[in-house]
């Protein structure tokens, strides 16, 4: 079922993002491209100085993105969509691991595959993905999310099996995410929680698994060995593992101090967190993020698309019903968890997921505003937490059905076997019931997510995107002989475009990255047109009244058409 699931994810990703288009660059996208247009790979990736951020891993990937897309600016949204689909593949395989699908059989295995697929599909369909698809810089958030989620999964695997390879890979992902988006510095405590979990798991294996296979003499001998060299090697190994993330953080602050001029990361839009941080505001943003995760668009519409108070009644109804389903799932999971033989280990393993979500919420609540793109990783982790719950329930079911007791009486053996079969059937039904509840939750939330997505145009950066898309459509998209031939003149400039836009807007469309002299100019009167301006070498634009588009009035300015032909917009 894996290949059909991956194919379905491709179709879902392409379909739900089909209306998001990038045809022109602006803001941070154009600013980043301007460096690409003037620097080589090494200068772009490892600048000698920056304005507060140092993200070489992301910058390296961005450079490759610019190279791949080239002058085909209209392919950026498709590129972002493909990358997000690839991340959904990653989440799908992580979900299979959390659900322990390939350790199951029959209906339970099928249920695990379906839960994993719905997890990846919900990730793709989330309205938190708007920035990732609609901005060239969306690659930043997408890569940071994938690395952060990888840290969670690898630390979970390390806590499960104790193999150092998982911990080392988690450290590598953490190092890369530090130099992709610095806010994920907050994941630092998770490494020590995973070390504690692994220690508890290892002790459990040693004290329980081999008791029935050894005599007392051998057990005492093993205990002496553990108290000597074995314990020393283990302590050394744990100290080394504990030191790795600490050294990474020290290196992170040190290199930032040298390159960025300051150790602490900057906040949104270049603000300093130390100057803008307010505890009450951070708490409010954290609370809003929890609401977002549970389906409530708590923020203003210019940040979220549509505020919760503006949504129709059916949205409220579906969200409230989804809470009931989630509550039932939590109650069932907690009830089954109370029967565990390793309560401390299970509590700490749950804490690994809860801490990850809490740390991601906390690190994105300390700046001047809360954008929905920062909630994407917490939401994804919450979905994976559900997969973990399913996996623990399935694991408990497997343990119950596989447990056997030695008996001498054949009749007693038959009776026990019948009793075990009933227990297994009951556990199997519970696992499948949990999966059905999750699918029901997804079905309730899919229409809600699609409504939220339908209001993307209300988000502030989509307004800017509509403007530059229109600018591209009315100029380089409309006139075949544009670059190096025509200049663009915009009346009034009420949209507030800067001279930087004027100089750089057409450069991304040019294979030589120069724009061939074509630029955007701003005028307030026809008399401000230069003497050489003519119909053959100019495009004259007027801003529309809806503040989102440009109207081509070139024909009217040069007497080629009546003004009546211009529709009021």
C-alpha positions as CSV (number, residue, x, y, z in Angstrom):
1,X,0.0,0.0,0.0
2,X,3.0,2.3,0.3
3,X,3.3,3.2,-3.4
4,X,-0.4,3.9,-3.8
5,X,-0.2,6.1,-0.7
6,X,2.7,8.1,-2.1
7,X,1.0,8.5,-5.4
8,X,-2.1,9.8,-3.7
9,X,-0.1,12.3,-1.7
10,X,1.4,13.6,-4.9
11,X,-2.1,14.1,-6.3
12,X,-3.3,15.8,-3.1
13,X,-0.4,18.1,-3.0
14,X,-0.7,19.2,-6.6
15,X,-4.5,19.6,-6.4
16,X,-4.9,21.6,-3.2
17,X,-2.0,24.0,-4.1
18,X,-3.1,24.5,-7.7
19,X,-4.4,28.0,-7.2
20,X,-1.3,29.4,-5.5
21,X,0.9,31.0,-8.1
22,X,4.1,33.1,-8.0
23,X,4.7,35.1,-11.1
24,X,6.7,37.9,-9.6
25,X,9.2,38.3,-6.7
26,X,8.9,40.9,-4.0
27,X,10.0,41.7,-0.4
28,X,12.3,39.2,1.2
29,X,12.1,36.9,-1.9
30,X,13.4,39.6,-4.2
31,X,15.9,40.8,-1.6
32,X,17.4,37.3,-1.3
33,X,17.4,36.9,-5.1
34,X,19.4,40.2,-5.4
35,X,22.3,38.5,-3.6
36,X,22.0,35.4,-5.8
37,X,22.2,37.7,-8.8
38,X,25.5,39.2,-7.7
39,X,27.3,36.5,-5.8
40,X,28.6,33.0,-6.4
41,X,27.6,30.0,-4.4
42,X,30.2,30.3,-1.6
43,X,29.7,34.1,-1.2
44,X,25.9,33.6,-1.1
45,X,26.1,30.7,1.4
46,X,28.9,31.9,3.7
47,X,28.7,35.8,3.7
48,X,31.4,37.6,5.7
49,X,28.7,39.7,7.4
50,X,24.9,39.5,7.8
51,X,22.2,41.6,9.3
52,X,21.4,39.4,12.3
53,X,20.8,36.0,10.8
54,X,23.3,33.3,9.8
55,X,21.6,30.5,7.9
56,X,24.2,28.8,5.6
57,X,22.4,25.5,5.2
58,X,19.2,27.3,4.1
59,X,21.1,29.7,1.9
60,X,22.9,26.8,0.1
61,X,19.5,25.2,-0.6
62,X,18.1,28.6,-1.8
63,X,21.0,29.1,-4.2
64,X,20.2,25.7,-5.7
65,X,16.5,26.6,-5.9
66,X,17.4,29.8,-7.8
67,X,19.6,27.8,-10.1
68,X,17.0,25.1,-10.8
69,X,14.1,27.5,-11.4
70,X,16.3,30.0,-13.3
71,X,14.4,32.7,-15.2
72,X,11.1,30.8,-15.0
73,X,9.7,32.7,-12.0
74,X,6.3,31.1,-12.5
75,X,7.8,27.7,-11.4
76,X,8.6,28.7,-7.9
77,X,5.2,27.8,-6.5
78,X,5.4,24.4,-8.2
79,X,8.9,23.9,-6.8
80,X,7.7,24.6,-3.3
81,X,4.7,22.3,-3.8
82,X,7.0,19.5,-4.9
83,X,9.3,20.0,-1.9
84,X,6.3,20.0,0.4
85,X,5.1,16.8,-1.1
86,X,8.5,15.3,-0.5
87,X,8.2,16.3,3.1
88,X,4.8,14.6,3.3
89,X,6.6,11.4,2.1
90,X,9.0,11.8,5.0
91,X,6.1,12.3,7.4
92,X,4.3,9.3,6.0
93,X,7.3,7.1,6.7
94,X,7.8,8.6,10.1
95,X,4.1,7.8,10.8
96,X,4.6,4.2,9.8
97,X,7.4,4.1,12.3
98,X,5.4,5.7,15.1
99,X,2.4,3.4,14.4
100,X,4.7,0.3,14.3
101,X,2.8,-0.7,11.2
102,X,5.3,-3.2,9.8
103,X,5.3,-5.0,13.1
104,X,1.6,-5.6,12.9
105,X,-0.5,-8.1,11.0
106,X,-3.9,-8.2,9.3
107,X,-6.4,-5.5,10.1
108,X,-4.1,-3.7,12.6
109,X,-1.4,-3.4,9.9
110,X,-4.0,-1.9,7.4
111,X,-5.2,0.4,10.1
112,X,-1.7,1.6,10.8
113,X,-1.1,2.3,7.1
114,X,-4.4,4.3,6.8
115,X,-3.6,6.3,10.0
116,X,-0.1,7.1,8.5
117,X,-1.6,8.1,5.2
118,X,-4.1,10.4,6.8
119,X,-1.4,12.0,8.9
120,X,0.6,12.9,5.8
121,X,-2.5,14.0,3.9
122,X,-3.6,16.3,6.8
123,X,-0.1,17.8,6.8
124,X,-0.4,18.6,3.1
125,X,-3.9,20.0,3.4
126,X,-3.2,22.2,6.3
127,X,-3.8,25.9,5.9
128,X,-0.5,26.5,7.8
129,X,1.2,25.7,4.5
130,X,0.3,29.0,2.8
131,X,3.6,30.7,3.3
132,X,5.6,27.5,2.4
133,X,3.9,27.4,-1.1
134,X,3.2,31.1,-1.8
135,X,6.7,32.5,-1.0
136,X,10.1,31.6,-2.4
137,X,11.3,31.8,1.2
138,X,8.8,29.1,2.0
139,X,11.7,26.7,1.5
140,X,13.1,28.1,4.7
141,X,10.1,27.0,6.8
142,X,9.7,23.7,4.9
143,X,13.3,22.6,5.5
144,X,13.3,23.8,9.1
145,X,10.1,21.8,9.7
146,X,11.4,18.6,8.1
147,X,14.7,18.8,10.1
148,X,12.9,19.5,13.4
149,X,10.5,16.6,12.9
150,X,13.5,14.4,12.0
151,X,15.0,15.3,15.3
152,X,11.8,14.2,17.1
153,X,11.6,10.9,15.2
154,X,15.3,10.1,15.6
155,X,15.3,10.8,19.3
156,X,12.2,8.6,19.6
157,X,13.9,5.8,17.8
158,X,16.9,6.2,20.0
159,X,14.8,6.0,23.1
160,X,13.1,2.8,21.7
161,X,16.1,0.8,20.5
162,X,19.1,2.5,22.1
163,X,21.2,2.5,18.9
164,X,23.7,5.4,18.8
165,X,23.2,5.9,15.0
166,X,19.7,7.4,15.7
167,X,21.1,9.8,18.3
168,X,24.0,10.9,16.1
169,X,21.7,11.5,13.2
170,X,19.4,13.5,15.5
171,X,22.5,15.6,16.4
172,X,23.3,16.1,12.7
173,X,19.7,17.3,12.0
174,X,19.8,19.6,15.0
175,X,23.1,21.1,13.8
176,X,21.5,21.7,10.3
177,X,18.3,23.1,11.7
178,X,20.3,25.6,13.8
179,X,21.7,27.0,10.6
180,X,18.4,26.9,8.8
181,X,16.1,28.6,11.3
182,X,17.6,29.6,14.7
183,X,14.4,29.4,16.6
184,X,14.8,25.6,16.8
185,X,17.6,26.1,19.2
186,X,14.7,25.5,21.6
187,X,14.8,21.8,20.9
188,X,18.1,21.5,22.9
189,X,16.5,19.9,26.1
190,X,15.0,17.0,24.1
191,X,18.4,15.4,23.8
192,X,18.8,14.9,27.5
193,X,15.2,13.7,27.9
194,X,16.0,11.0,25.2
195,X,19.2,10.0,27.1
196,X,17.1,9.5,30.2
197,X,14.6,7.4,28.3
198,X,17.3,5.2,26.8
199,X,18.8,4.7,30.2
200,X,15.5,3.5,31.6
201,X,14.9,1.3,28.6
202,X,18.3,-0.3,28.8
203,X,17.9,-1.0,32.6
204,X,14.5,-2.6,31.9
205,X,16.0,-4.9,29.3
206,X,18.8,-6.0,31.6
207,X,16.7,-6.7,34.7
208,X,13.8,-8.5,33.0
209,X,14.6,-10.2,29.7
210,X,17.2,-12.8,30.7
211,X,16.1,-13.7,34.3
212,X,14.5,-17.0,33.1
213,X,17.6,-18.0,31.1
214,X,20.4,-17.6,33.7
215,X,21.1,-19.1,37.0
216,X,21.8,-17.0,40.0
217,X,25.5,-17.4,39.7
218,X,25.5,-16.0,36.2
219,X,23.3,-13.1,37.2
220,X,25.6,-12.1,40.0
221,X,28.6,-12.3,37.7
222,X,26.9,-10.1,35.2
223,X,26.0,-7.6,37.9
224,X,29.7,-7.4,38.9
225,X,30.7,-6.8,35.3
226,X,28.2,-4.0,35.0
227,X,29.4,-2.4,38.1
228,X,32.9,-2.3,36.8
229,X,34.1,-1.7,33.2
230,X,30.7,-2.0,31.5
231,X,29.3,0.8,33.7
232,X,32.3,3.0,33.1
233,X,32.1,2.6,29.3
234,X,28.4,3.4,29.5
235,X,28.9,6.5,31.6
236,X,31.6,7.7,29.1
237,X,29.3,7.1,26.2
238,X,26.5,9.0,27.9
239,X,28.8,11.9,28.7
240,X,29.9,12.1,25.1
241,X,26.4,12.0,23.9
242,X,25.4,14.7,26.3
243,X,28.3,16.9,25.2
244,X,27.5,16.8,21.4
245,X,24.3,19.1,21.4
246,X,26.0,21.3,24.0
247,X,29.0,21.8,21.7
248,X,26.7,22.5,18.8
249,X,24.9,25.2,20.7
250,X,28.2,26.8,21.8
251,X,29.4,26.7,18.2
252,X,26.1,28.2,17.0
253,X,26.4,31.2,19.3
254,X,30.1,31.6,18.6
255,X,29.8,31.7,14.8
256,X,26.8,34.0,15.1
257,X,28.9,36.4,17.2
258,X,31.6,36.4,14.5
259,X,29.5,36.6,11.4
260,X,26.2,38.2,12.4
261,X,27.7,40.5,15.0
262,X,25.5,39.3,17.8
263,X,25.0,35.9,19.5
264,X,21.2,36.1,20.1
265,X,19.0,35.6,17.0
266,X,16.9,38.6,15.8
267,X,13.1,38.6,15.9
268,X,10.6,39.1,13.2
269,X,11.3,41.9,10.6
270,X,14.7,42.6,12.2
271,X,13.4,43.4,15.6
272,X,15.3,42.5,18.8
273,X,13.6,40.0,21.0
274,X,15.2,41.5,24.1
275,X,13.5,44.8,23.3
276,X,10.1,43.6,22.1
277,X,9.5,40.6,24.4
278,X,6.5,40.8,26.8
279,X,5.5,37.9,29.0
280,X,1.8,38.6,28.7
281,X,2.0,38.8,24.9
282,X,4.1,35.6,24.7
283,X,1.5,33.8,26.8
284,X,-1.3,35.0,24.6
285,X,0.5,33.9,21.5
286,X,1.2,30.5,23.0
287,X,-2.5,30.1,23.9
288,X,-3.4,31.1,20.3
289,X,-1.1,28.5,18.9
290,X,-2.8,25.8,21.0
291,X,-6.1,27.1,19.6
292,X,-4.8,26.9,16.1
293,X,-3.6,23.3,16.5
294,X,-7.2,22.4,17.6
295,X,-8.8,24.1,14.6
296,X,-9.5,27.6,15.9
297,X,-8.2,30.5,13.8
298,X,-7.5,32.7,16.8
299,X,-5.4,35.4,15.1
300,X,-6.4,38.4,13.1
301,X,-7.5,37.8,9.5
302,X,-4.5,39.6,8.0
303,X,-2.3,36.9,9.7
304,X,-4.6,33.9,9.5
305,X,-6.9,34.5,6.5
306,X,-10.1,34.5,8.5
307,X,-10.7,35.0,12.2
308,X,-12.6,32.5,14.2
309,X,-15.4,35.0,14.8
310,X,-15.9,35.4,11.1
311,X,-16.3,31.7,10.3
312,X,-19.7,30.2,9.6
313,X,-21.6,28.1,12.1
314,X,-20.9,24.8,10.3
315,X,-17.1,25.4,10.9
316,X,-17.7,25.9,14.6
317,X,-19.8,22.7,14.7
318,X,-17.2,20.6,12.9
319,X,-14.4,21.9,15.1
320,X,-16.3,21.2,18.3
321,X,-17.2,17.7,17.1
322,X,-13.5,17.1,16.4
323,X,-12.7,18.0,20.0
324,X,-15.2,15.3,21.2
325,X,-13.4,12.8,19.0
326,X,-10.0,13.8,20.2
327,X,-11.2,13.7,23.8
328,X,-12.4,10.2,23.3
329,X,-9.1,9.1,21.7
330,X,-7.2,10.7,24.6
331,X,-9.3,9.0,27.3
332,X,-8.9,5.6,25.6
333,X,-5.2,6.0,25.3
334,X,-4.8,7.1,28.9
335,X,-6.9,4.2,30.1
336,X,-4.7,1.7,28.2
337,X,-1.5,3.5,29.3
338,X,-2.4,3.0,33.0
339,X,-1.9,-0.8,32.4
340,X,1.7,-0.5,31.3
341,X,4.5,-2.3,33.1
342,X,6.9,0.6,32.6
343,X,4.9,3.7,33.8
344,X,7.9,6.0,34.2
345,X,9.3,5.2,30.8
346,X,6.0,5.7,29.1
347,X,5.4,9.0,30.9
348,X,8.7,10.3,29.8
349,X,8.2,9.1,26.2
350,X,4.9,10.9,26.1
351,X,6.7,13.9,27.5
352,X,9.1,13.8,24.6
353,X,6.3,14.6,22.2
354,X,4.6,17.1,24.5
355,X,7.9,18.8,25.2
356,X,8.6,19.1,21.5
357,X,5.3,20.7,20.8
358,X,5.6,23.0,23.8
359,X,9.1,24.1,22.9
360,X,8.1,24.8,19.3
361,X,5.1,26.8,20.6
362,X,7.3,28.7,23.0
363,X,10.1,29.7,20.6
364,X,7.6,31.1,18.1
365,X,5.6,33.1,20.8
366,X,8.3,35.5,21.8
367,X,8.4,37.9,18.8
368,X,6.2,40.8,17.8
369,X,3.5,38.8,16.0
370,X,2.3,35.3,15.4
371,X,2.2,34.0,11.9
372,X,0.5,30.7,11.0
373,X,3.6,29.4,9.2
374,X,5.3,29.0,12.6
375,X,2.5,26.7,13.9
376,X,3.0,24.2,11.1
377,X,5.7,22.2,12.9
378,X,3.7,22.0,16.1
379,X,0.6,20.9,14.3
380,X,2.6,18.3,12.4
381,X,4.1,17.0,15.7
382,X,0.6,16.8,17.2
383,X,-0.5,14.6,14.2
384,X,2.6,12.4,14.8
385,X,1.8,12.2,18.5
386,X,-1.5,10.5,17.5
387,X,0.5,8.0,15.4
388,X,2.6,7.3,18.5
389,X,-0.5,6.7,20.5
390,X,-1.8,4.2,17.9
391,X,1.6,2.5,18.0
392,X,1.6,2.1,21.8
393,X,-1.9,0.7,21.7
394,X,-1.0,-1.7,18.9
395,X,2.2,-2.7,20.8
396,X,0.1,-3.4,24.0
397,X,-2.3,-5.5,21.9
398,X,0.6,-7.5,20.4
399,X,2.1,-8.1,23.9
400,X,-1.2,-9.4,25.2
401,X,-1.9,-11.7,22.2
402,X,1.7,-13.0,22.2
403,X,1.9,-13.7,26.0
404,X,1.9,-17.3,26.9
405,X,1.9,-19.3,30.1
406,X,3.6,-22.7,30.7
407,X,1.0,-25.3,31.6
408,X,1.0,-29.0,32.2
409,X,-2.6,-29.8,31.8
410,X,-3.7,-29.8,28.1
411,X,-7.2,-28.8,29.0
412,X,-5.9,-25.9,30.9
413,X,-3.7,-25.0,27.9
414,X,-6.8,-25.0,25.6
415,X,-8.7,-22.9,28.1
416,X,-5.8,-20.4,28.3
417,X,-5.5,-20.3,24.5
418,X,-9.2,-19.5,24.2
419,X,-8.9,-16.8,26.8
420,X,-5.9,-15.2,25.0
421,X,-7.8,-15.2,21.8
422,X,-10.7,-13.3,23.4
423,X,-8.2,-10.8,24.9
424,X,-6.5,-10.4,21.5
425,X,-9.8,-9.8,19.8
426,X,-10.8,-7.2,22.3
427,X,-7.4,-5.4,22.0
428,X,-7.6,-5.6,18.2
429,X,-11.0,-4.0,18.2
430,X,-9.7,-1.2,20.4
431,X,-6.8,-0.5,18.1
432,X,-9.0,-0.4,15.0
433,X,-11.6,1.8,16.9
434,X,-8.8,4.3,17.7
435,X,-7.9,4.4,14.0
436,X,-11.5,4.9,13.0
437,X,-11.8,7.8,15.5
438,X,-8.7,9.4,14.0
439,X,-10.1,9.0,10.5
440,X,-13.3,10.6,11.7
441,X,-11.3,13.5,13.1
442,X,-9.6,14.0,9.8
443,X,-12.9,13.9,7.9
444,X,-14.3,16.6,10.2
445,X,-11.3,18.8,9.8
446,X,-10.8,18.6,6.1
447,X,-13.7,20.9,5.2
448,X,-12.5,23.3,7.9
449,X,-9.0,23.4,6.5
450,X,-10.3,24.0,3.0
451,X,-12.4,26.9,4.2
452,X,-9.3,28.4,5.9
453,X,-7.3,27.9,2.7
454,X,-10.0,29.6,0.6
455,X,-9.3,32.8,2.6
456,X,-5.5,32.9,1.9
457,X,-5.9,36.2,-0.1
458,X,-6.7,38.0,3.2
459,X,-3.2,37.2,4.5
460,X,-0.9,40.2,4.2
461,X,1.8,38.6,2.0
462,X,-0.8,37.3,-0.4
463,X,-2.0,40.9,-1.0
464,X,1.6,41.8,-2.0
465,X,1.8,38.6,-4.1
466,X,-1.3,39.5,-6.1
467,X,0.2,43.0,-6.8
468,X,3.5,41.7,-8.2
469,X,1.8,38.9,-10.0
470,X,-0.4,41.5,-11.7
471,X,2.7,43.7,-12.4
472,X,4.4,40.7,-14.1
473,X,1.2,39.8,-16.1
474,X,0.7,43.4,-17.4
475,X,4.4,43.8,-18.5
476,X,6.8,40.9,-19.2
477,X,3.9,38.4,-19.4
478,X,2.0,40.5,-21.9
479,X,4.6,42.0,-24.2
480,X,6.9,39.5,-26.0
481,X,9.6,42.1,-26.7
482,X,9.9,43.4,-23.2
483,X,13.4,42.9,-21.6
484,X,15.8,45.5,-23.0
485,X,13.1,47.2,-25.0
486,X,10.4,48.6,-22.7
487,X,10.4,50.6,-19.4
488,X,7.5,50.4,-17.0
489,X,5.9,53.6,-15.6
490,X,3.4,53.3,-12.7
491,X,1.1,56.2,-11.8
492,X,1.0,57.4,-8.1
493,X,2.7,54.4,-6.5
494,X,0.1,54.2,-3.7
495,X,1.2,50.6,-3.2
496,X,4.4,51.9,-1.8
497,X,6.9,50.1,-4.0
498,X,10.5,51.2,-3.4
499,X,13.3,52.1,-5.8
500,X,14.8,48.7,-5.0
501,X,11.7,47.1,-6.7
502,X,12.2,49.4,-9.6
503,X,15.8,48.3,-10.1
504,X,15.5,44.6,-9.5
505,X,12.0,43.5,-10.4
506,X,12.8,42.3,-13.9
507,X,16.3,40.9,-13.2
508,X,15.0,37.4,-12.1
509,X,13.4,37.0,-15.6
510,X,16.7,37.6,-17.4
511,X,19.1,34.6,-17.9
512,X,22.0,37.1,-17.5
513,X,20.4,38.4,-14.2
514,X,20.7,42.1,-15.4
515,X,17.1,42.9,-16.6
516,X,18.8,44.3,-19.7
517,X,18.0,47.8,-18.6
518,X,14.2,47.3,-18.1
519,X,13.1,48.9,-14.8
520,X,10.0,50.2,-13.0
521,X,9.6,53.9,-12.6
522,X,7.0,55.9,-10.6
523,X,5.3,59.0,-11.9
524,X,2.4,61.3,-10.8
525,X,1.6,63.0,-14.1
526,X,2.0,62.3,-17.8
527,X,4.4,65.3,-18.0
528,X,6.9,63.3,-16.0
529,X,7.3,60.7,-18.8
530,X,10.8,61.1,-20.4
531,X,11.0,62.6,-23.9
532,X,12.1,59.2,-25.4
533,X,9.0,57.4,-23.9
534,X,6.9,56.1,-26.8
535,X,4.3,53.4,-27.4
536,X,7.0,51.0,-28.7
537,X,9.2,51.2,-25.6
538,X,6.9,51.9,-22.7
539,X,4.3,50.3,-20.5
540,X,2.1,52.6,-18.5
541,X,0.2,51.2,-15.5
542,X,-2.4,52.5,-13.1
543,X,-3.2,51.0,-9.7
544,X,-6.7,49.4,-9.4
545,X,-9.1,50.6,-6.7
546,X,-9.1,47.2,-5.0
547,X,-5.4,47.7,-4.1
548,X,-4.4,44.3,-5.6
549,X,-3.8,44.8,-9.4
550,X,-2.4,47.0,-12.1
551,X,-4.3,48.3,-15.2
552,X,-2.5,48.7,-18.4
553,X,-3.3,52.2,-19.8
554,X,-0.5,52.3,-22.4
555,X,-2.9,52.5,-25.3
556,X,-4.8,55.3,-23.7
557,X,-1.8,57.4,-22.8
558,X,-0.4,57.2,-26.4
559,X,-3.8,57.7,-28.1
560,X,-4.2,54.2,-29.4
561,X,-7.6,53.6,-27.5
562,X,-10.3,55.6,-25.8
563,X,-10.4,55.9,-22.0
564,X,-13.8,54.4,-22.0
565,X,-12.1,51.1,-22.7
566,X,-10.5,51.2,-19.2
567,X,-12.8,49.6,-16.7
568,X,-13.0,51.0,-13.3
569,X,-11.4,48.5,-10.9
